[in-house]
């Protein structure tokens, strides 16, 4: 029953699934991506509330650090490889070769640094005391939920750049039923949050922005690389978190 959940857990985090629980179940994993995000988000909300006394910037820093540890930096590695390949002129095949090498160049290192700075700064702003913060911070809780949910649509609408590799594997195992299940989990979490805490009104706008970004990312990757790869999926996940946080910081949707 829980094989899909455990497969998602093993795919998205450094936490190993129980033996024989996730074997051959990746086809059911995408539907549970937001559930993994909900578990991460619960931890991040606790960190935000616990670190409230030392200020929103420090709380945001601890959350981003925890997020990096939980994912093993896998998505940041994808972001670095993607931007290094974009810096290369030439064919899609040449860019994919650079991406596959896994060697971090100056553009890749800069992209990771800037992404971490932007996420920390935006999250700190979103965690500043206000309607969206008390009693729990909606931005901290839903940050990983939105990025996990967006990954499903990046994969669903994307075309694999290669016939082998992680991108081809996840595309072959993601269908509309998984996207529907993922959306049901995410929508239920949003509705329950707003009902209980009377805040987080920015969430529908942020999730819509993440969805649009996932489509734009697929179009861009098809033009640049011929399709998506495991690295570009990770890069899209990282960048979608920045997109998610922008409406949370505007003050119009508190």
Long-range contacts (C-beta under 8 A, 24 or more apart in sequence): 3-28, 4-28, 4-29, 4-31, 4-32, 5-29, 5-32, 5-35, 5-36, 7-32, 8-32, 8-33, 8-35, 8-36, 9-36, 12-36, 12-71, 12-148, 13-40, 13-70, 13-71, 13-72, 14-69, 14-70, 14-71, 14-72, 15-70, 26-169, 26-170, 26-173, 27-173, 27-178, 28-178, 29-173, 29-178, 30-151, 30-152, 30-155, 30-156, 30-170, 30-173, 30-174, 30-178, 30-179, 30-181, 30-182, 31-152, 31-177, 31-178, 31-179, 31-180, 31-181, 31-182, 31-185, 32-181, 32-182, 32-185, 33-148, 33-149, 33-151, 33-152, 33-182, 34-145, 34-148, 34-149, 34-152, 34-182, 34-185, 34-186, 34-189, 35-185, 36-144, 36-148, 37-142, 37-144, 37-145, 37-146, 37-147, 37-148, 37-149, 38-141, 38-145, 38-185, 38-189, 40-67, 40-70, 40-144, 40-145, 41-140, 41-141, 41-142, 41-143, 41-144, 41-145, 42-141, 43-70, 44-140, 44-141, 44-143, 44-144, 45-136, 45-137, 45-140, 45-141, 47-140, 48-127, 48-136, 48-137, 48-140, 49-136, 49-137, 56-123, 56-124, 56-125, 56-127, 56-128, 56-129, 57-120, 57-124, 59-124, 59-127, 59-140, 60-119, 60-120, 60-121, 60-123, 60-124, 60-127, 61-120, 61-124, 63-123, 63-140, 63-143, 64-116, 64-119, 64-120, 64-123, 67-143, 67-144, 68-116, 74-234, 75-234, 75-235, 75-237, 75-238, 76-112, 76-115, 76-116, 76-234, 76-238, 77-102, 77-231, 77-234, 78-230, 78-231, 78-232, 78-233, 78-234, 78-235, 78-237, 78-238, 79-108, 79-111, 79-112, 79-115, 79-231, 79-234, 79-235, 79-238, 79-239, 80-104, 80-108, 80-109, 80-111, 80-112, 81-108, 81-231, 81-235, 82-108, 82-111, 82-231, 82-232, 82-234, 82-235, 83-107, 83-108, 83-110, 83-111, 83-235, 84-108, 85-225, 85-231, 86-224, 92-161, 92-224, 92-225, 92-226, 95-224, 95-225, 96-161, 96-162, 96-225, 96-226, 96-229, 99-225, 99-229, 99-231, 115-238, 115-239, 115-242, 118-242, 119-241, 119-242, 119-245, 122-242, 122-245, 122-246, 122-248, 122-249, 123-245, 125-245, 125-248, 125-249, 126-245, 126-248, 126-249, 130-251, 130-254, 131-199, 131-254, 132-199, 132-200, 132-201, 132-202, 132-248, 132-254, 133-199, 134-199, 135-197, 136-197, 138-193, 138-197, 138-199, 138-200, 138-202, 138-203, 138-248, 139-245, 139-248, 141-193, 142-189, 142-190, 142-193, 142-200, 142-203, 142-206, 142-244, 143-241, 143-244, 143-245, 144-241, 145-186, 145-189, 146-186, 146-206, 146-207, 146-210, 146-240, 146-241, 146-244, 147-210, 147-237, 147-238, 147-240, 147-241, 147-244, 148-182, 148-237, 149-182, 149-183, 149-185, 149-186, 149-207, 149-210, 150-210, 150-211, 150-213, 150-214, 150-236, 150-237, 150-240, 151-214, 151-233, 151-236, 151-237, 151-240, 152-178, 152-179, 152-182, 153-179, 153-211, 153-214, 153-215, 154-214, 154-217, 154-218, 154-228, 154-233, 154-236, 154-237, 155-228, 155-233, 157-214, 157-215, 157-218, 158-218, 158-221, 158-222, 158-227, 158-228, 158-233, 159-218, 159-222, 159-226, 159-227, 159-228, 160-227, 160-228, 160-229, 161-221, 161-225, 161-226, 161-227, 161-228, 161-229, 161-232, 162-227, 162-229, 165-229, 165-230, 166-229, 166-230, 166-233, 167-227, 167-228, 167-229, 167-230, 167-232, 167-233, 170-230, 170-233, 171-228, 199-254, 201-253, 201-254, 202-247, 202-248, 202-250, 202-252, 202-253, 202-254, 205-247, 205-253, 206-243, 206-244, 206-245, 206-246, 206-247, 206-248, 206-253, 207-244, 209-243, 209-244, 209-246, 209-247, 210-240, 210-243, 210-244, 213-239, 213-240, 213-243, 214-240
